[in-house]
Amino acid sequence: YLLMIKGTNIGLMDRKIVIKNFTKSKNGFGEDVRTYAPFKTVWCLVKEMGGDKPFDADKLNTVIKKEFTIRYLNGFDTTSKIEYQNKEFDILSIDSPDRNRTLVIKAEYKQSYE
């Protein structure tokens, strides 16, 4: 028996992600440094959204896009990041298609090669 939340099969949320929130800290010189600290580890459904390899001034960039579906959660936004399979994804959008039961997060990971 698998729990259903408005069309999302909770049993399919079988991957863990870490949501990281922006924090400020000081380096050894007293300067503000932008870092990301773990906020919450959650189970999710991951969908591949494809990717591409655009060129940018003699560099090859790999862009991996994914869609993460999680149970509804407050406390993060598009300035946060998602860690999945040892990669940090930038959050592009966060939608709640079913009235605060789940969140659909679209994110991308960029890697440059010279």
Secondary structure, DSSP 8 states (H G I E B T S, - for coil): ---EETTEEGGG--EEEEEEEEEEEE-TTS-EEEEEEEEEEEEEEEEEEEEE--EETTEEEEEEEEEEEEE---S--TTSEEEETTEEEEEEEEE-TTSSSEEEEEEEEEEEE-
